[in-house]
Amino acid sequence: MLDHAAATTRTVSSSGPAAERDTVRFRVLGELSVEAGGRPLPLGPVKQRLVLGVLLCHPNTTVSTALLTEAVWGGEPPRSARKNLQAYVCALRKLLEEPGRPSRLVHQGAGYLLRVGAAESDLLRFEELARAGRQAVRLGAGGHAARLLREALDLWSGPLLADLHGCDLVRAEAARRGARRLAVHEDWAEAELELGRAPVVAEALAEVLAEHPMRERLCAAQMTALYRSGRQSEALGVYNDLRQLLARKLGLQVSPALEALHRSMLSGLADPVPASRPSTATTAPAPPRPGAGPGTVLPADLPDFTGRQAQVHELLTALAGPTRTAVLSGPVGVGKTSLAVHVAHRLQQDFPDGRLTVRLSREDGSARPPGRVLAELCRFAGLLETAPEDEEEAAALWRSWLARRRILLLLDDAPDEGSIRRLLPDAGASAVLVTSRSRLVGLGPVHRLELGPYPLGEAVELLGRIAGPARIATDRLAAERIVTAVGLLPLAVRVSGSKLAVLRQLSLAEYAARLDGSPALLDELAAGDLAVRTRLAPWWSGLPEAVRAALRGLGRLPAPLFTLTEAMSVLGHGEQATLRILENLIESCVLNCSFSEVSAHAALYEVPLLAHLYAREQPAH
């Protein structure tokens, strides 16, 4: 029998002023609620609320019926599950109906998509404010950053979907989003400390630290806040509590950075540097004096950077050679930026005038305006006072300045050739390392290196460095199944290792079984604020529509590996047109073809696993 879904349907009122009538607010940062025109809507029975809650956790994204079914009934759905789910969706569609507007809740592919505007969802608003706050930190606007981050935190009234925690999937999502909230708390605390507001931080973090006593970054901020507020003994007590807790529960010691902070407090340093303070990679440096080198502005090298020795050697050689420009390309999540940063750290002696990183794409995948990038470089170079307003002249001034120095320039996530041409040196001893999800074939004579997934051994090694080598050694076969299930991509391996490091009760074999052929694999690959899906979304948005259309077509294939004939069947084109489409995908680094010495019909093509799964979720246009 159907559950009582239809009994709670209603239409959003069309009475009252238009502005009030059109205002819809979806809230998940606490208990689930929806308001229309300032009035709460009745959301129905628990199972119907679960469907809405899961859809709101993935706004504007197709959520598979398999995932919704698991959320509502767990592993034991009734025979009527499909009909019941359709009834819940129908009830919600009527509930959210707005006269004269398309339906918010639509059927897409093998699931459902809920259309939500950024201003309508507290979750989307939180992410928007958190991103803007972190960007403000990078630009050195501490006061603005603190306000944005505080506004983001004030949106929370409790754990995500606090009234629906009887569902395992909701609890897992709440834990992931809670980790993201905690990271924003830490960002906010560090921004406030930079502004000299230590007492405010000390009071605000007391309750948060009580809930998360083993979070080292949080402890570092609280220690610093207490110390600067004249509460030295309490600051030292925070350190001792953490040290004892880590030793007793995990058999671990505190990090070297936190130990250094503790020593500085014991030595009576007037203003210790917090262990959690961002490096120069994440904060905008003070403008250097005109004519001076910009110094080093690099993200920190990963302490667990693994493998890639042949690629490291190749890039080190290329950047010291006559071309001195290298393009490192590959699909999303393959570790391009991590490799480039690792190489840049190895080249300190070769570039005495500085090494600096500039991101050429925003976090949402869109290209940064060229003028803004030029202004950033001119600020690094100390040329702001002399830089002309005309972008071409400013670019010429930058290249002239660069040609007289020995600098390594890391241009990260270049969307196309035009975004970097004006930034490359015309002459001199400087070198440029570019990372991109495209091969940038129009750049001409540069050294090219395409990065692929890890070999099996390196993927297992990285998993062990994160989850613990002793744990991996107990069941290496299961570890190999885990890394294979996630396509051997470093990002996915890192997320899997982070999850295993926290969920100590989850055996490797159990996790491998969970990943093998899972229809919700992308949802499994999330640990704290590190999630594969959040990296895939901006990648997808940044692709040309023609590429997205082709990937949506290939996503209908049962597996990422396919032949030309199979591609023709789903793309609906003849042989030559299909070959041109596949070649375009290869240039965009979203398709591999390892068999270049065989005929087209004998070749095997492969979409990276995670990209294939994400494409399958996208609605057809």
C-alpha positions in Angstrom: 0.0 0.0 0.0 1.2 3.5 -0.8 2.3 5.6 2.2 0.4 8.8 2.9 2.2 11.0 0.4 -0.6 12.7 -1.5 -2.4 13.7 1.7 0.0 16.6 2.3 0.2 18.2 -1.2 -0.6 21.8 -1.6 0.2 24.6 -4.1 2.3 27.6 -3.1 -0.2 30.4 -2.5 -0.6 32.9 -5.2 -2.1 35.5 -3.0 -0.4 38.6 -1.7 2.3 40.7 -3.3 4.3 39.1 -6.1 7.6 39.5 -4.4 6.4 37.8 -1.2 4.6 35.0 -3.2 7.8 34.3 -5.2 10.0 34.0 -2.1 10.8 30.3 -1.4 13.4 29.3 1.2 14.8 25.8 1.5 16.5 25.1 4.8 18.6 22.0 5.6 21.3 23.4 7.9 19.4 22.3 11.0 15.9 20.7 10.7 14.4 20.4 7.2 11.9 23.2 6.4 10.5 25.0 3.3 8.9 28.4 3.4 6.9 30.1 0.7 6.1 33.8 1.1 7.3 33.6 4.7 4.9 30.7 5.6 6.1 27.2 6.3 4.9 24.4 4.0 3.7 21.0 5.4 6.3 18.6 4.1 4.4 15.3 4.8 5.5 12.0 6.3 9.1 11.1 7.2 9.7 9.2 4.0 8.6 12.1 1.8 10.7 14.4 3.9 13.7 12.1 3.3 13.2 12.3 -0.4 13.2 16.1 -0.3 16.1 16.3 2.1 18.3 14.1 -0.1 17.4 16.2 -3.2 18.2 19.4 -1.3 21.6 18.0 -0.3 22.3 17.7 -4.1 20.6 20.7 -5.5 20.5 21.1 -9.3 22.0 17.7 -9.7 20.3 14.5 -10.8 19.9 12.1 -7.8 19.5 8.5 -8.9 16.4 6.6 -7.9 18.7 3.9 -6.4 20.1 6.5 -4.0 16.7 7.8 -3.1 15.4 4.3 -2.5 18.4 3.5 -0.3 17.8 6.7 1.7 14.1 5.9 2.3 14.2 2.2 2.9 17.8 1.3 3.5 18.8 -2.1 2.1 15.3 -3.6 2.3 13.0 -1.7 0.0 9.4 -3.1 -0.3 8.0 -4.3 -3.6 6.0 -1.1 -3.9 9.2 1.1 -3.4 9.1 2.4 -7.0 5.5 3.4 -6.8 5.8 4.9 -3.4 8.9 6.9 -4.5 6.9 8.2 -7.5 4.1 9.2 -5.1 6.4 11.1 -2.9 7.9 12.9 -5.9 4.5 13.7 -7.2 3.4 15.1 -3.9 6.5 17.2 -3.6 6.1 18.5 -7.1 2.6 19.7 -6.4 3.7 21.2 -3.0 6.4 23.3 -4.7 4.3 24.2 -7.7 4.5 27.9 -8.7 1.9 29.2 -11.1 3.3 30.2 -14.5 6.7 28.6 -13.9 8.3 25.3 -14.9 8.2 22.5 -12.3 11.1 22.6 -9.9 11.2 18.9 -9.5 11.8 17.0 -12.8 12.6 13.5 -13.8 16.1 13.3 -15.4 17.6 10.1 -16.8 17.6 7.6 -14.0 16.7 10.0 -11.2 15.2 13.3 -10.2 16.6 16.8 -10.2 15.4 19.7 -7.9 16.0 23.1 -9.3 17.1 25.5 -6.5 18.4 29.1 -6.8 21.5 30.1 -4.9 19.5 32.6 -2.8 16.8 30.1 -2.0 18.9 27.4 -0.3 20.8 27.9 3.0 23.2 25.2 1.9 24.0 26.9 -1.4 24.3 30.2 0.4 26.6 28.7 2.9 28.9 27.3 0.2 28.8 30.6 -1.7 29.8 32.6 1.4 32.5 30.1 2.4 34.1 30.3 -1.0 33.9 34.1 -1.0 35.4 34.2 2.5 38.3 32.0 1.5 38.9 34.1 -1.6 39.0 37.2 0.6 41.6 35.6 2.8 43.7 34.8 -0.2 43.5 38.5 -1.3 44.5 39.7 2.1 41.0 41.3 2.9 40.9 39.9 6.4 38.0 42.0 7.7 35.8 41.2 4.8 36.7 37.5 5.0 35.8 37.4 8.7 32.4 38.9 8.0 31.6 36.6 5.1 32.7 33.5 7.1 30.7 34.5 10.1 27.6 35.1 8.0 28.1 31.5 6.6 28.3 30.0 10.0 25.2 31.9 11.3 23.1 30.0 8.7 23.4 26.8 10.8 20.9 26.1 13.5 22.1 22.5 14.1 23.4 19.5 12.3 22.3 19.1 8.6 18.8 17.6 8.4 18.9 17.1 12.2 15.3 15.7 12.2 16.2 12.9 9.7 19.2 11.3 11.3 17.4 7.9 11.4 18.7 7.5 7.8 22.2 6.2 7.3 22.8 8.2 4.2 21.6 11.4 5.9 23.9 10.8 8.8 26.8 10.3 6.4 26.0 13.5 4.5 25.6 15.4 7.8 29.0 14.2 8.9 30.5 15.4 5.6 28.8 18.8 5.7 29.6 19.1 9.4 33.3 18.7 8.6 32.9 21.5 6.0 31.3 23.7 8.6 34.1 23.0 11.0 36.7 24.0 8.4 34.9 27.3 8.0 34.9 27.8 11.7 38.7 27.4 11.6 39.0 29.8 8.6 36.9 32.4 10.5 38.9 32.0 13.7 42.2 32.5 11.8 40.9 35.5 10.0 39.7 37.1 13.3 43.1 36.3 14.9 44.8 38.2 12.1 42.6 41.2 12.9 43.6 41.1 16.6 40.3 39.8 18.0 41.6 37.1 20.1 39.1 37.3 23.0 36.2 36.9 20.5 37.8 33.8 19.1 38.6 32.3 22.5 34.9 32.5 23.6 33.4 31.4 20.3 35.7 28.3 19.9 35.2 27.0 23.4 32.0 25.1 22.6 33.2 24.0 19.1 36.5 22.6 20.6 34.5 20.7 23.2 32.7 18.9 20.4 35.8 18.3 18.4 38.7 18.0 20.9 41.1 16.2 18.5 41.0 18.7 15.7 44.5 20.1 15.7 43.8 23.2 13.5 41.0 24.2 15.9 43.2 23.6 18.9 46.0 25.8 17.4 43.5 28.6 16.9 42.1 28.3 20.4 45.6 28.1 21.9 46.6 31.3 20.1 43.4 33.1 21.0 43.8 32.2 24.7 47.5 33.1 24.8 46.9 36.5 23.1 44.1 37.1 25.6 46.4 36.8 28.5 45.2 33.3 29.4 48.5 31.5 29.0 47.8 28.6 31.4 44.5 27.8 29.6 46.3 27.9 26.3 48.9 25.3 27.5 46.0 23.3 29.0 44.4 23.0 25.5 47.7 21.5 24.2 48.1 19.1 27.1 44.5 17.9 26.8 45.0 17.2 23.1 48.3 15.5 23.6 46.9 13.1 26.2 43.7 12.4 24.2 45.7 11.6 21.0 48.0 9.3 22.9 45.2 7.5 24.8 42.7 7.0 22.0 44.9 6.8 18.9 48.4 6.2 20.1 49.5 9.3 18.2 51.6 12.4 18.9 50.7 16.0 18.1 51.9 17.4 14.9 55.3 19.2 14.7 53.6 22.5 13.9 51.5 22.3 17.0 54.4 21.3 19.1 56.4 24.3 17.8 53.5 26.6 18.8 53.5 25.0 22.2 57.3 25.6 22.6 56.9 29.2 21.5 54.4 29.7 24.3 56.6 28.0 26.9 59.5 30.3 25.9 57.4 33.4 26.5 57.2 34.6 22.9 55.0 37.7 23.0 53.0 36.8 19.8 53.5 33.2 18.7 52.6 32.3 15.1 49.7 29.9 15.2 50.4 26.5 13.7 47.2 26.9 11.6 48.1 30.2 10.0 47.9 29.9 6.2 51.2 29.8 4.3 52.0 32.4 1.7 50.3 30.1 -0.8 46.9 31.0 0.5 47.3 34.6 1.5 48.0 37.6 -0.7 51.6 38.8 0.0 52.4 42.3 0.6 53.4 44.1 -2.6 57.2 44.0 -3.0 59.1 47.1 -3.7 59.3 48.0 -7.4 61.9 46.0 -9.2 62.2 43.4 -6.6 61.5 39.7 -7.1 58.2 38.5 -5.8 59.7 35.8 -3.6 58.1 32.4 -3.2 54.3 32.1 -3.4 53.7 28.4 -3.7 51.1 26.1 -2.0 52.7 23.7 0.4 54.1 20.5 -1.0 52.0 17.5 0.0 53.8 15.6 2.8 52.5 12.3 1.4 53.2 13.0 -2.2 53.6 9.6 -3.8 55.1 8.2 -6.9 55.3 10.0 -10.3 59.1 9.8 -10.3 59.5 9.5 -14.1 57.2 12.5 -14.5 59.0 14.5 -11.9 62.3 13.9 -13.7 60.8 14.8 -17.1 59.5 18.1 -15.9 62.7 19.0 -14.0 64.6 18.4 -17.2 62.2 20.3 -19.4 62.1 23.4 -17.3 65.9 23.5 -17.3 66.0 23.0 -21.1 65.9 25.5 -24.0 62.1 25.6 -24.3 61.6 26.3 -20.6 57.8 26.0 -20.9 56.0 22.8 -20.0 52.3 22.0 -20.2 51.0 19.3 -17.8 47.6 18.1 -18.9 45.2 15.4 -17.8 41.6 14.7 -16.6 40.1 16.1 -13.4 41.4 14.5 -10.2 44.6 13.0 -11.8 46.9 15.2 -9.6 48.2 17.8 -12.0 48.5 20.6 -9.5 50.0 18.4 -6.8 52.7 17.2 -9.2 53.4 20.8 -10.5 53.7 22.1 -6.9 56.0 19.2 -6.0 58.3 20.0 -9.0 58.3 23.7 -8.2 59.5 23.0 -4.6 62.3 21.0 -6.1 63.5 23.9 -8.2 64.3 26.4 -5.4 68.0 26.7 -6.3 67.3 27.1 -10.0 65.1 30.1 -9.7 66.6 32.5 -7.1 64.3 35.4 -8.1 61.2 33.6 -7.0 58.6 30.9 -7.7 54.9 31.9 -7.8 51.6 30.3 -8.5 48.6 32.0 -10.2 45.3 30.2 -10.6 43.7 31.0 -14.0 40.2 29.5 -13.2 37.8 30.2 -10.4 36.6 27.5 -8.1 33.4 27.2 -10.1 35.4 26.3 -13.2 35.0 29.6 -15.0 38.0 31.5 -16.4 39.3 34.4 -14.4 39.3 37.7 -16.3 42.7 38.2 -18.0 42.9 41.8 -16.7 42.6 40.6 -13.1 45.3 38.0 -13.6 47.6 40.7 -15.1 46.9 43.0 -12.2 47.8 40.2 -9.7 51.1 39.5 -11.5 51.9 43.2 -11.6 51.2 43.4 -7.9 53.6 40.5 -7.3 56.2 42.3 -9.4 55.7 45.7 -7.7 54.6 47.3 -11.0 51.1 48.5 -10.0 52.1 52.2 -10.0 53.7 52.0 -13.4 51.3 49.5 -15.1 49.2 51.1 -17.9 45.5 50.6 -18.0 45.7 49.0 -21.5 45.9 45.2 -21.0 48.3 44.7 -24.0 50.7 47.3 -22.7 50.4 45.9 -19.2 51.2 42.4 -20.5 54.2 43.8 -22.4 55.5 45.5 -19.2 55.1 42.2 -17.3 56.9 40.2 -19.9 59.8 42.7 -20.0 60.0 42.6 -16.2 60.0 38.8 -16.3 62.7 38.5 -19.0 65.2 40.3 -16.7 64.8 37.7 -13.9 65.1 34.0 -13.2 61.6 33.1 -12.0 59.4 30.0 -12.1 55.8 30.8 -13.0 53.2 28.2 -12.2 50.0 28.9 -14.2 47.5 26.5 -12.7 44.3 25.3 -14.3 44.6 27.2 -17.6 41.2 27.0 -19.5 42.7 27.7 -22.9 45.7 29.0 -24.9 44.4 32.6 -24.8 44.5 32.8 -21.1 48.3 32.3 -20.9 49.8 33.6 -24.2 50.4 37.1 -23.0 51.9 35.9 -19.7 54.7 33.8 -21.2 58.2 35.4 -21.3 59.6 36.4 -24.7 63.2 35.8 -23.6 65.4 35.3 -20.6 66.0 32.6 -18.0 62.5 32.3 -16.5 60.4 29.2 -16.9 56.7 28.5 -17.0 54.8 25.4 -15.9 51.2 25.2 -17.0 48.6 22.8 -15.7 45.4 22.4 -17.7 42.5 19.9 -18.4 43.1 20.6 -22.1 46.2 19.8 -24.1 46.5 23.4 -25.3 47.5 22.3 -28.7 47.6 25.8 -30.1 50.6 26.9 -27.9 53.2 25.7 -30.3 56.7 24.5 -29.3 56.3 23.6 -25.6 57.1 20.5 -23.7 54.0 18.4 -23.2 53.3 15.8 -20.5 49.9 14.1 -20.2 49.3 12.7 -16.7 47.2 9.6 -16.4 45.9 7.5 -13.4 48.4 6.0 -11.0 49.9 2.6 -11.6 48.4 0.1 -9.2 51.4 0.0 -6.9 51.6 3.7 -6.5 47.8 4.0 -5.9 48.0 1.4 -3.1 51.1 3.2 -1.6 49.2 6.5 -1.4 46.2 4.7 0.2 48.6 3.3 2.8 50.2 6.6 3.5 46.8 8.1 4.4 45.0 5.2 6.0 48.1 3.6 7.5 50.6 1.2 5.9 50.1 -1.5 8.5 46.4 -1.5 7.9 46.9 -1.9 4.2 49.4 -4.7 4.7 46.8 -6.8 6.5 44.7 -7.1 3.3 46.5 -5.8 0.2 44.1 -7.5 -2.1 41.2 -5.5 -0.7 43.3 -2.3 -1.0 43.9 -3.1 -4.7 40.2 -3.6 -5.2 39.5 -0.2 -3.6 41.9 1.8 -5.7 40.8 0.0 -8.8 37.2 0.7 -8.1 37.9 4.4 -8.0 39.8 4.4 -11.3 43.3 4.7 -9.8 42.8 8.5 -9.7 44.8 10.2 -7.0 41.9 12.4 -5.8 39.6 9.5 -5.4 42.4 7.4 -3.7 43.0 10.3 -1.3 39.3 10.6 -0.4 39.1 6.8 0.1 42.2 6.8 2.3 40.8 9.8 4.4 37.5 7.9 4.9 39.3 4.7 6.0 41.6 6.7 8.3 38.5 8.0 10.2 36.3 4.9 10.0 38.6 2.5 11.7 35.8 0.0 12.3 35.3 -0.3 8.5 37.4 -3.1 7.1 39.2 -2.8 3.8 37.2 -5.8 2.4 33.9 -4.2 3.5 34.8 -0.9 1.9 36.0 -2.6 -1.3 32.6 -4.4 -1.5 30.8 -1.1 -1.0 32.7 0.5 -3.9 32.6 -2.4 -6.4 30.0 -1.5 -9.0 28.2 0.8 -6.6 25.5 3.0 -8.4 26.3 5.7 -5.8 30.1 5.6 -6.1 30.4 9.4 -6.3 28.5 9.7 -3.1 30.8 7.2 -1.4 33.8 9.3 -2.3 33.4 12.0 0.2 35.4 12.6 3.5 34.8 15.8 5.3 35.0 18.7 2.9 37.1 16.6 0.5 34.6 15.2 -2.0 35.0 14.0 -5.6 31.6 15.3 -6.7 32.5 18.9 -5.7 35.6 18.7 -7.9 33.7 17.3 -10.8 30.9 19.9 -10.8 33.2 22.9 -11.8 35.1 20.7 -14.3 31.8 19.8 -16.0 30.6 23.5 -16.0 33.9 24.5 -17.6 33.6 22.1 -20.6 32.3 23.4 -23.9 28.7 22.4 -24.5 29.7 20.2 -27.5 32.0 18.2 -25.2 29.3 17.9 -22.5 26.8 16.7 -25.1 29.2 14.0 -26.3 30.0 12.9 -22.8 26.3 12.6 -21.9 25.9 10.4 -24.9 28.9 8.2 -24.0 27.5 8.1 -20.4 24.7 5.9 -21.8 27.2 3.2 -22.5 27.4 0.5 -19.8 31.1 0.9 -19.2 33.8 3.6 -19.7 35.7 1.4 -22.2 34.1 1.3 -25.7 34.8 0.9 -29.4 34.1 3.3 -32.3 31.1 1.2 -33.3 29.6 1.6 -29.8 30.3 5.3 -29.8 28.5 5.7 -33.2 25.5 3.9 -31.7 25.0 6.3 -28.8 26.1 9.5 -30.5 24.0 9.0 -33.6 26.6 10.0 -36.2 28.4 8.3 -39.0 32.0 7.1 -38.7 33.9 10.2 -39.7 31.7 12.6 -37.7 32.1 10.3 -34.6 35.9 10.2 -35.1 36.0 14.0 -35.1 34.0 14.1 -31.9 36.3 11.5 -30.2 39.4 13.4 -31.3 37.9 16.6 -29.8 37.4 14.7 -26.5 41.0 13.5 -26.6 42.2 17.0 -27.1 40.1 18.1 -24.1 41.6 15.3 -21.9 38.3 13.6 -21.3 39.0 10.6 -23.4 42.0 8.2 -23.7 43.0 6.0 -26.6 46.0 3.9 -25.8 46.1 2.0 -29.1 47.3 4.5 -31.6 48.9 2.0 -34.0 45.7 0.1 -34.9 42.8 0.9 -37.2 40.0 3.1 -35.9 37.6 0.1 -35.6 40.0 -1.9 -33.6 40.9 1.0 -31.2 39.5 1.0 -27.6 38.6 4.4 -26.1 38.1 5.1 -22.5 36.4 7.9 -20.5 38.0 8.2 -17.0 35.8 6.3 -14.6 34.7 9.2 -12.4 34.0 11.4 -15.4 31.9 8.6 -17.0 29.8 8.2 -13.8 29.3 12.0 -13.5 28.3 12.2 -17.2 25.7 9.5 -16.7 24.0 11.6 -14.0 23.6 14.6 -16.3 20.2 15.4 -17.8 19.9 15.1 -21.6 19.4 18.4 -23.4 
